[in-house]
Structure formats: C-alpha cells, structure tokens
Amino acid sequence: MPETDTNTFYVTTPIYYVNDKPHLGHVYTTTVADVVARYHRLKGDDTFFLTGVDEHAAKVSDKAAEHGLTPQAWADQNAAAFKETFDKLDLQYDDFVRTSSDHHKAKVTEYVAALLKSGDVYEGEYTGWYDAGQEEYVPENKAKDNDYKSEVNGKPLVKKAEKNYFFKLSAYRDELLAHFEKHPEFVQPDARRNEIVNRIKEAQDVPISRTGSGGWGIPVPGDEEQTIYVWIDALFNYLTYVDMDGRRHYWQSGATHFIAKDILWFHAAIWPALLLALRKCEGFSDWHGLGELALPKQVYSHSYWVSESGEKMSKSLGNFLDPAAIDNYVAEFGLDALRYFLATRGPLGTTDSAFSPDLFIETYNADLANTFGNSASRVSNMIGKYFGGFAPDHTATIFAEIDSDAILDESVAQAALVVASRNFEKCVLDFASHAGMLCVSTVDRHIEQTAPFKLAKDESKLPEVGTILYNCAEALRIASVLLWPFIPHKVEDFWRRIGCGHYAEALADHGHGDLDAWVQWGQLKPGTPIEKGDPLFPRYQVEKK
Ligand code: ME8
C-alpha cells in the first residue's frame, strides 16, 4: 500500500487489436499516456501505467486463418510487435495486458459469473446489425443513419441473429446520468459529453456474449457454447490487471482512460454501468476491504490522426504510418522529436489532426532546435567562453533595462510551474509544453535585452555578465524539468551537462522525481561545471527543390 501522503495515479490506453501490426494511432495514444504518466512520476505520485493488447476478436482469428496460424500464434506474433514498438520508443508502461493470459481470463470469468448470479446478465437473442471492423453491435437507428455501413470504415454492416447473454444496461440509465451530473469532468473533452448523455437516455440492453467464435475467447461460465463478447472481455482489462495484491489501490484511486472518440460509448456508458452492476455483487461492495468498487475518474477521448487528404488513418484503410515509417522519423529526428510532435500537435482535443511531414519539421525546428536546443547551446557557450565552463556567481546587479516579459527570477519559475501543472492535470498537453517553452523564450529575450556578449568586452562588467548567465542557466534548468515528460532523453543529456544527473537517476526505471523542489529558483550551484556538448536538437535543413 502507498504511504498515506502519496497521491496515486492510474492511467491506461485502449488495449489494441492484434489482427495486425501496430501503427501510428496506437503509438499516439500510448505516447500521450506515457507523457502524462511521466508528469505524475516527476511529481512524485505513485503511478501505474497500463497498456497492452486485445486478443479475442473475430478479426484476429480470421486473420490468423488467412495466414494458416492458430489465433494464439498470430496474437503472440503481433503482441510481440506491439511490445517491441513501444519498447523501442521507450514508452514506460508498468504492465502489458494480454487478454489471453490466465490471470485475465480467470478474473473475467469471476466477474461475469458474479453478474450472472446477480441477474444483471440474462439469456436472450440478438437480431440486428454488427460492424465487424469495430467488433460492435449497431442499433437500428444508427445503422439506418449511416446507410447500413460502418461509421468508421464505410464497409457494409452484417446482419446477425444469434443467441446471446445480455447485460441490463437499460437498468443503469438513471445511475449513469446521475454520475454524469455529479462528475462533469468524467468525460473529456467537455464537448463529447452531450452525445453520450443523450444516448444513455435511450440505452437498450447489450449482448455480452457471442456464439460461433470457434472457441477463440473466454467461455461464458456455465455455457461453453458461448464466449464472452470481445468488448466486455477487453473493458475488464482495466480492472483485472490491478485486481491483484499490491495494485488494488490504483483502481480505487480512480483510473484515467485515454481512448479515441470511436470507442467512447463503450468506455463512458457500458464500462461504468458494468462496474455499477458489479459493485452490487457479493464481494464487490467492499472490495478486498478497500470499500465499494470505484468507477473510473476520467475517460479522455481524443480525435483522430487523419491523412493530409482528411481520411482517418487506419489499419483497414492501409494509409497509416507503420512501424517502419515510425522508425524512419526516429532515425532522422530522434525519439524525443516524435514524442514532442505527437503530444503537442496531435488530436487530443475535438478536432482531427493531419499528420503532415512539413508541420513535423516546422515544429521540430521552431520549438526544439531554435528554442530549447539553441538557447541551451547559447548559454553554455557563453559560460564556456567567459567563465571557463563553470556556472558563474550571481550576486552582481544587472543594470540593463529589461521589459517585464524578459525578467528572469523566481517569479518566472513559479508561473511556469503553475501553468504546466494546471495543464498536465487537465491533460492539455500543448499548453503544458508552452510553460517550459515560454520559460526558454524568456531566456532568449533576456539575452537580447541585456546583451551579455557586448558587456563581456569590458572586463569590469564580468560580474554582471555572470549574473545574467547564471539566471539564464537557472531558467533553462527549470524549463528542462517541465519539459522532461515530453523530451525525457534530451533533457536527461542536458541535466548531465549542468550537474543535475541525479534527477535522471531518480527518474530512471519508473522512479520518482520531486517537481516542486526541482523547480525552486537558485539551485544551480556557482562553480558547477557546465558542459557545452553537441547541439541537443540540430536544426533540420529542408532541401530546396
Ligand atoms: O478499438 N488516430 O482497438 P484498436 C488516433 N481493441 N488514434 C488512433 C487512430 C487514429 N487514426 N487509430 C487508432 C480497439 N487509434 C479495441 C479497444 S479497449 C478496452 C479495446 C488508437 O486496435 C486510439 O487509441 O482498433 C483508438 O482508440 C485505438 O487506437 C483503437 O485501437
């Protein structure tokens, strides 16, 4: 159990279908979750970050058959590809879900058995539409609105008539609506809440099992002919992987689920309703002595990466950046550049983002090469030139007239911390990055207005130059701490150059930082060696056609 004065933070990504290899969409959500998880570790929170794969889909067994493999062998291959991609990108998840794992299967069986016993799951028959690409049952009115085609990939819906077990979603309408009323932040961004609330008002019971899955899936307890519907199996992952000793407090502290908008209904309506139903079952009203089974704290539903022509990027449309293309970006610009671009220019809000190579280069050059990288080189070069590479003293008065937006002191650090924290907490990552970047641009303005390179020509002014450069280095140190969740590897290089390698050590291997202490002004000790080193982010030259 965590110490009582430690905050707990639990963050998840969707678990991804293993019918194919990973692509940029999967990397995107996992990167966003990684940035947010790193912020919480930096802050000292007891953090748990879960990602993984969703295996029991019909499209997985269909794809396996096409390749002459068993579903498990195909799932194993692709699960390994997901892991490899995430590991290569240094996405530091704490565990990786496999829905075919014994633990997950046993727990899902336990939950469904409890729901069957409570009467919230009953036997019935489903006749209606199914979107095979999304593995989703589609209500008649929604099917009709989309001309009986998939809303996501445009393929025709399939007519289904099968025996199923149903979950009494309709019985939870009022409780769900009350939860939305009481927790307006439950679904983010705000603009997505209404569509869900309106749909909940008319929610019907939903099938939670399938027939004819060829044995690929978790059997319904007591009815071996049926397997648990892949979506129900999948949603439970968020609970099964923390339903073990030492992890249950993460669930009780409230999960933050990052997902894309196409799967919001499952996460914002079906998932909390299943939990409300489970809560009423024996053993869940006081769950392992931790009290009533909690509901997630937040479901954050982002928009899509689209191609430059505006189409959703997806596996089925075959227009996605695949692992090889992702490797190329990393080889050319570095891991941190990709993370930074995805997290700050991605579709986290309500509008889709086009993945444009030009915008990628523009962002890289503007924010990373010309702002953070350039400022770090400038300051360390001057410290090298005028102070032999040691952080100068900072007791002399600065006589230059400085505009209020170019002053470097404690107030800059405090303001940056407030802006960064507020936006990290709300998962508004572009604004969170601005806090660190604004600190860096203040350094640039400070240099322009105080002109230390001119003052240094007069030896008697060296103490003043020392104060100027000390303040610049200190502001850069603080900016780097705030930027660490986005560009951890380059920031760690920078820390080693300015005598702060211990920050990197504290944060290594899912370790914790001390954000509040590290952004206090004045911690850089005069006399600390300041290394120049290679440019952190070399400017990318665009070849002229
Ligand atoms: O839906 N832009 O798995 P999935 C941004 N197994 N993000 C995208 C994207 C795009 N164009 N395309 C995909 C499933 N994603 C289920 C989830 S969870 C209990 C079960 C990301 O392989 C985004 O996070 O289709 C989206 O929600 C997820 O990949 C869908 O992955």
Boltz pocket constraint, residues with backbone or C-beta under 6 A from the ligand:
constraints:
  - pocket:
      binder: B
      contacts: [[A, 13], [A, 14], [A, 15], [A, 16], [A, 17], [A, 18], [A, 24], [A, 25], [A, 26], [A, 28], [A, 29], [A, 54], [A, 231], [A, 234], [A, 235], [A, 258], [A, 259], [A, 260], [A, 261], [A, 263], [A, 303], [A, 304], [A, 305], [A, 306], [A, 312], [A, 313], [A, 314]]
      max_distance: 6.0
